[in-house]
Amino acid sequence: MNTERHLLTKNPFSRPGKALQEVKAIVLHWVNNPSTSAMQNRNYFESLKNQKFTGEEVYTSAHFIIGIDGKIIQCLPTDEMAYHVGAKLYTPEAVSRLGHYPNNCTIGIELCHPKADGEFTEETLGSAISVAAILCKAFELDPEKNIWTHHQVTGKDCPKWFVNHPEQFEKFKSDVRLSMENVSSDFEKL
């Protein structure tokens, strides 16, 4: 698996530098920006550091972004918090299982897509399955229970393809479980 580390600069808008309390889940997202690359989306997160505090600032980031070509970019260490599931309201299941602020106990993975319908390429899915399998193994997570969509946490239509095709999300989790069998016990944590 070819992961490039392009860590964000510490800043209040996309890399607060706060430690995760623990890792309870992995949350999948779509970039909602068709045909953009993983690096373009990472650079957007990085550009947020240039904002001024006006009351209109944007807070967003993710630990990983996976490109249409399957390229994996790591934006944050897996022991730091990202701003990927912030909301005013969370679903009852999210509050029950993840608490009142899921950013502090989840790892976010953004998935790039070529078209507005949000369908992912095989390359994107293949890399996402690999990353999720490593994370599940590293943090002793059950893919069936501990991989979530952003939609399941906040109700947001994200990632659109999995929200509109829940059977594809179930297949993704099943593929992660199968892929975990190939993750060695001496793997290096991301």
C-alpha positions as CSV (number, residue, x, y, z in Angstrom):
1,M,0.0,0.0,0.0
2,N,1.5,3.3,-1.1
3,T,0.6,6.0,1.5
4,E,2.1,9.5,1.2
5,R,2.3,11.5,4.3
6,H,1.5,15.2,3.7
7,L,0.6,16.3,7.2
8,L,-1.3,19.5,7.6
9,T,0.3,22.4,9.4
10,K,-1.1,22.7,12.9
11,N,-3.7,25.4,12.9
12,P,-7.1,25.9,14.6
13,F,-9.2,25.2,11.4
14,S,-7.9,21.9,10.1
15,R,-5.3,20.5,12.4
16,P,-6.0,21.5,16.0
17,G,-3.2,19.2,17.4
18,K,-5.5,17.6,19.9
19,A,-5.1,14.0,20.8
20,L,-7.9,11.5,20.1
21,Q,-9.3,10.2,23.3
22,E,-9.5,6.7,21.7
23,V,-10.5,5.3,18.4
24,K,-14.0,3.9,18.5
25,A,-14.8,4.0,14.7
26,I,-13.8,4.9,11.2
27,V,-16.0,7.3,9.3
28,L,-16.2,7.4,5.5
29,H,-16.9,10.6,3.5
30,W,-17.0,11.7,-0.1
31,V,-15.2,14.9,-1.1
32,N,-18.3,16.2,-2.9
33,N,-16.0,17.8,-5.5
34,P,-16.0,15.6,-8.6
35,S,-12.8,14.8,-10.5
36,T,-10.5,16.4,-7.9
37,S,-7.4,14.6,-6.7
38,A,-6.5,13.6,-3.2
39,M,-3.8,16.2,-3.2
40,Q,-6.1,19.0,-4.3
41,N,-8.5,18.1,-1.4
42,R,-5.6,17.9,1.0
43,N,-4.4,21.3,-0.1
44,Y,-7.9,22.7,0.5
45,F,-7.6,21.5,4.1
46,E,-4.2,23.1,4.3
47,S,-5.5,26.4,2.9
48,L,-7.9,26.8,5.8
49,K,-5.0,27.9,8.0
50,N,-5.1,31.2,6.3
51,Q,-8.6,32.1,7.6
52,K,-9.2,34.9,10.1
53,F,-11.6,34.5,12.9
54,T,-14.7,36.2,11.6
55,G,-17.5,33.9,12.7
56,E,-17.7,32.5,9.2
57,E,-14.6,30.4,9.3
58,V,-14.6,26.8,8.1
59,Y,-13.4,23.9,10.2
60,T,-12.7,20.6,8.3
61,S,-10.2,17.9,7.7
62,A,-9.7,14.2,7.6
63,H,-7.0,11.7,8.5
64,F,-6.8,10.2,5.0
65,I,-7.9,11.2,1.5
66,I,-8.0,8.5,-1.2
67,G,-7.9,9.6,-4.9
68,I,-9.7,8.4,-7.9
69,D,-6.5,6.6,-8.9
70,G,-6.2,5.0,-5.5
71,K,-3.5,7.3,-4.2
72,I,-3.6,7.6,-0.5
73,I,-2.7,10.8,1.3
74,Q,-2.4,10.9,5.0
75,C,-3.2,14.4,6.3
76,L,-3.1,13.8,10.1
77,P,-1.5,11.2,12.4
78,T,-4.0,8.6,13.6
79,D,-3.6,9.7,17.2
80,E,-4.8,13.3,16.5
81,M,-8.3,14.6,16.1
82,A,-9.7,15.7,12.7
83,Y,-12.7,17.9,12.0
84,H,-14.7,15.5,9.9
85,V,-17.9,14.8,11.8
86,G,-18.8,18.1,13.5
87,A,-22.5,18.9,13.8
88,K,-25.0,20.6,15.9
89,L,-27.0,17.4,16.2
90,Y,-25.9,13.7,16.0
91,T,-28.0,10.6,15.4
92,P,-29.2,8.8,18.5
93,E,-27.0,5.8,17.6
94,A,-24.0,8.0,17.2
95,V,-24.5,9.7,20.6
96,S,-25.0,6.3,22.2
97,R,-21.9,4.7,20.7
98,L,-19.6,7.6,20.0
99,G,-20.6,10.2,22.5
100,H,-21.6,13.8,22.1
101,Y,-18.5,14.8,20.0
102,P,-17.5,12.0,17.6
103,N,-14.5,13.9,16.2
104,N,-12.6,13.0,19.4
105,C,-12.9,9.2,18.9
106,T,-13.1,8.6,15.2
107,I,-10.7,8.5,12.2
108,G,-12.0,10.1,9.0
109,I,-11.4,8.9,5.4
110,E,-12.4,11.1,2.5
111,L,-13.0,9.3,-0.8
112,C,-12.6,11.1,-4.2
113,H,-15.0,10.4,-7.0
114,P,-15.1,11.2,-10.7
115,K,-18.7,12.2,-11.1
116,A,-21.5,14.1,-9.1
117,D,-23.3,10.8,-8.4
118,G,-20.4,10.0,-6.0
119,E,-19.7,6.5,-7.4
120,F,-16.2,5.5,-6.5
121,T,-13.6,3.9,-8.8
122,E,-12.3,0.4,-8.1
123,E,-9.0,2.0,-7.4
124,T,-10.5,4.3,-4.7
125,L,-12.4,1.4,-3.1
126,G,-9.4,-0.9,-3.2
127,S,-7.2,1.6,-1.4
128,A,-10.0,2.5,1.1
129,I,-10.5,-1.2,1.9
130,S,-6.8,-1.6,2.6
131,V,-6.6,1.5,4.8
132,A,-9.7,0.5,6.7
133,A,-8.4,-3.0,7.2
134,I,-5.1,-1.8,8.6
135,L,-6.9,0.7,10.9
136,C,-9.4,-2.0,12.1
137,K,-6.6,-4.3,12.9
138,A,-4.5,-1.6,14.6
139,F,-7.4,-0.3,16.8
140,E,-9.1,-3.7,17.2
141,L,-12.3,-2.6,15.5
142,D,-15.0,-4.8,14.0
143,P,-15.6,-3.5,10.4
144,E,-19.3,-4.5,10.6
145,K,-19.9,-2.4,13.7
146,N,-17.2,0.2,13.7
147,I,-17.1,1.5,10.1
148,W,-19.7,4.3,9.7
149,T,-20.8,6.6,7.0
150,H,-21.0,10.3,7.8
151,H,-24.7,9.9,7.2
152,Q,-25.0,7.5,10.1
153,V,-23.3,9.9,12.5
154,T,-25.0,13.2,11.5
155,G,-27.7,12.5,8.9
156,K,-25.7,14.3,6.2
157,D,-26.0,12.9,2.7
158,C,-22.4,11.6,2.8
159,P,-20.9,9.6,1.2
160,K,-23.6,10.0,-1.3
161,W,-22.9,6.7,-3.2
162,F,-23.1,4.6,0.0
163,V,-26.2,6.5,1.3
164,N,-28.0,5.8,-2.0
165,H,-26.6,2.3,-2.4
166,P,-26.5,0.8,1.2
167,E,-25.8,-2.6,-0.2
168,Q,-22.5,-1.3,-1.6
169,F,-21.6,0.0,1.9
170,E,-22.3,-3.4,3.4
171,K,-20.1,-5.0,0.7
172,F,-17.3,-2.5,1.5
173,K,-17.4,-3.5,5.2
174,S,-17.4,-7.2,4.3
175,D,-14.4,-6.6,2.0
176,V,-12.6,-4.9,4.8
177,R,-13.2,-7.9,7.1
178,L,-11.8,-10.2,4.4
179,S,-8.8,-7.9,3.8
180,M,-8.0,-7.9,7.5
181,E,-6.9,-11.5,7.2
182,N,-4.1,-10.4,5.0
183,V,-2.8,-7.7,7.4
184,S,0.1,-9.1,9.3
185,S,0.3,-9.0,13.0
186,D,3.5,-7.0,12.9
187,F,2.2,-4.2,10.7
188,E,3.2,-0.7,11.3
189,K,0.5,1.6,12.7
190,L,-0.3,4.5,10.3
